[in-house]
Amino acid sequence: MVETGTHSSCPLVYRCGSEMVATLWITEISSPFLHLRELLKELGYKDTYLNLAADVSFAVIFTLVRMCFGPYLCYVTLSARNPILIKAMALGLQLVSAFWFYKIAKTVKYKLIKRSTSKTS
């Protein structure tokens, strides 16, 4: 019997494949908005409304996906009969997401306050 490289490199896929696919979607859905932010900065649109819209879009998508669907996926992964390694990775990813959510929320708050104070003066 010949086994393909994918199956031999990740034997846990047979037990928790749906959780892995959902995790990939959750973690990567906000990436285009993150890259758009960086691209706009590189092109010189740092303090424009377009960049602010990209920042807010990224923050909203990140918040909805990682802080709403992420905890549910973490709960499903922890309550299922998955290997301890997968459970630890789910919990770790949720903790990292919470850390980045805090930093992103602080950044958006700063930018919105900066934008409103620059308008009034």
C-alpha positions as CSV (number, residue, x, y, z in Angstrom):
1,M,0.0,0.0,0.0
2,V,1.4,3.4,-1.0
3,E,0.6,6.4,1.0
4,T,0.8,10.0,-0.3
5,G,3.0,12.6,1.4
6,T,0.0,14.6,2.6
7,H,-1.5,11.7,4.5
8,S,1.8,10.6,6.1
9,S,2.8,14.2,7.0
10,C,-0.4,15.0,8.9
11,P,-2.0,11.9,10.4
12,L,-4.2,14.0,12.6
13,V,-6.2,15.2,9.5
14,Y,-8.3,12.0,9.7
15,R,-9.5,13.0,13.2
16,C,-9.8,16.8,13.0
17,G,-9.8,17.8,9.4
18,S,-12.9,20.0,9.6
19,E,-11.4,21.9,12.6
20,M,-8.2,22.5,10.6
21,V,-10.1,23.8,7.6
22,A,-12.2,26.1,9.7
23,T,-9.1,27.4,11.4
24,L,-7.5,28.2,8.1
25,W,-10.5,30.1,7.0
26,I,-10.8,32.0,10.3
27,T,-7.1,32.9,10.4
28,E,-6.7,33.9,6.7
29,I,-9.9,35.7,5.9
30,S,-8.6,39.0,7.3
31,S,-5.2,38.7,5.5
32,P,-6.2,40.6,2.3
33,F,-7.3,43.6,4.4
34,L,-4.1,43.5,6.4
35,H,-2.1,43.4,3.1
36,L,-4.2,46.3,1.7
37,R,-3.3,48.4,4.7
38,E,0.4,47.8,4.2
39,L,0.2,48.4,0.5
40,L,-1.6,51.7,0.9
41,K,1.1,52.8,3.4
42,E,3.8,51.9,0.9
43,L,2.1,53.8,-1.8
44,G,1.9,56.9,0.3
45,Y,-1.7,56.9,1.4
46,K,-0.9,56.7,5.1
47,D,-3.1,59.4,6.5
48,T,-6.0,59.3,4.0
49,Y,-9.6,58.3,4.3
50,L,-8.8,55.3,2.1
51,N,-6.2,54.1,4.6
52,L,-8.6,54.7,7.5
53,A,-11.3,52.7,5.7
54,A,-8.8,49.8,5.1
55,D,-7.8,49.9,8.8
56,V,-11.4,49.8,10.0
57,S,-12.3,47.1,7.5
58,F,-9.4,45.0,8.7
59,A,-10.4,45.6,12.3
60,V,-14.0,44.7,11.8
61,I,-13.3,41.5,9.8
62,F,-10.6,40.5,12.3
63,T,-13.0,41.1,15.2
64,L,-16.0,39.3,13.7
65,V,-14.1,36.3,12.6
66,R,-11.5,35.8,15.3
67,M,-13.4,37.0,18.3
68,C,-16.9,35.7,17.4
69,F,-16.3,32.5,15.4
70,G,-12.9,31.8,16.9
71,P,-14.2,31.1,20.4
72,Y,-16.9,28.9,19.1
73,L,-14.4,26.9,17.0
74,C,-12.2,26.7,20.1
75,Y,-15.0,25.3,22.1
76,V,-15.9,22.7,19.5
77,T,-12.3,21.7,19.2
78,L,-11.8,21.4,23.0
79,S,-15.1,19.5,23.6
80,A,-14.5,17.0,20.8
81,R,-12.4,13.9,21.1
82,N,-9.3,15.5,19.5
83,P,-5.7,14.8,20.4
84,I,-4.3,17.0,23.2
85,L,-1.9,18.6,20.7
86,I,-4.9,19.9,18.6
87,K,-6.7,21.1,21.7
88,A,-3.5,23.0,22.9
89,M,-3.1,24.6,19.4
90,A,-6.8,25.7,19.4
91,L,-6.5,27.3,22.8
92,G,-3.1,28.9,21.9
93,L,-4.5,30.3,18.7
94,Q,-7.4,31.8,20.5
95,L,-5.1,33.4,23.1
96,V,-2.9,34.9,20.4
97,S,-6.1,36.2,18.6
98,A,-7.2,37.9,21.8
99,F,-3.8,39.5,22.2
100,W,-3.9,40.9,18.6
101,F,-7.5,42.0,19.0
102,Y,-6.5,44.1,22.0
103,K,-3.6,45.7,20.0
104,I,-5.8,46.3,16.9
105,A,-8.6,47.8,19.0
106,K,-6.0,50.2,20.6
107,T,-4.7,51.2,17.2
108,V,-8.1,51.8,15.7
109,K,-9.2,53.9,18.8
110,Y,-6.0,55.9,18.5
111,K,-6.5,56.6,14.8
112,L,-10.2,57.5,15.2
113,I,-9.3,59.9,18.1
114,K,-6.4,61.4,16.1
115,R,-8.7,61.9,13.1
116,S,-11.4,63.6,15.1
117,T,-9.0,65.9,17.0
118,S,-7.3,66.9,13.7
119,K,-10.7,67.8,12.2
120,T,-11.6,70.1,15.1
121,S,-8.3,72.0,15.2
